[in-house]
Amino acid sequence: MSTAADVDALLRLMPPPEDGGRAVDWGRMEQSWGRPFPPDYRRFMEVYGAGVVQDFLVVVAPQPKAPLAEAGWDGMVQETGNAEDAWADAYKAPELEGTSPRLIAWGAAASADIMCWDASGDDPAAWPVLVFNRGEIRFSRYDCGMAEFLTRLLRGDFPKCPLGDVTLWERGQAAFEKLG
């Protein structure tokens, strides 16, 4: 489902920062979270790093799984906790009813939407994207990786906008600003 090559399509729509991405100790991340990360996310971090798409959607940096007090209040651990909390009370798309996914957040939008992987499977390349649309109080599943999700969002290649705000929907081109 996701490959490092999926970032190539995104490069045509969203130029990376001039100073490139960031080095990540993926072995440490895998040990911490108990699983490897998807290949497109790994390549995204190499090429782009953590940052903000069009001052609207934050792609969070990988960080070791730790108690929130140690991890900080504005990253992968915090957003994963937010997604897990939302899961308990949110509506679910029919294909998610009765499931208990292992959530790992990779992004958050200014509309308070959260983008995660369903990291339940053994193959991170096959992890689908789950989106918590805060406005609808609903989780939906998208059978693609994070880079393809961003590409399809910018192209408007879903039946409807998966987020609670249309800032990036059908935008075509987008600016990316690296954080830190």
Secondary structure by P-SEA (a helix, b strand, c coil): ccccaaaaaaaacccccccbbbbbaaaaaaaaacccccaaaaaaaacccccccccccccccccccccccccccccaaaaaaaaaaaaaccccccccccccccccccccccccbbbbbcccccccccbbbbbbcccccbbbbbcccaaaaaaaaaaccccccccccccccccccbbbbbcc
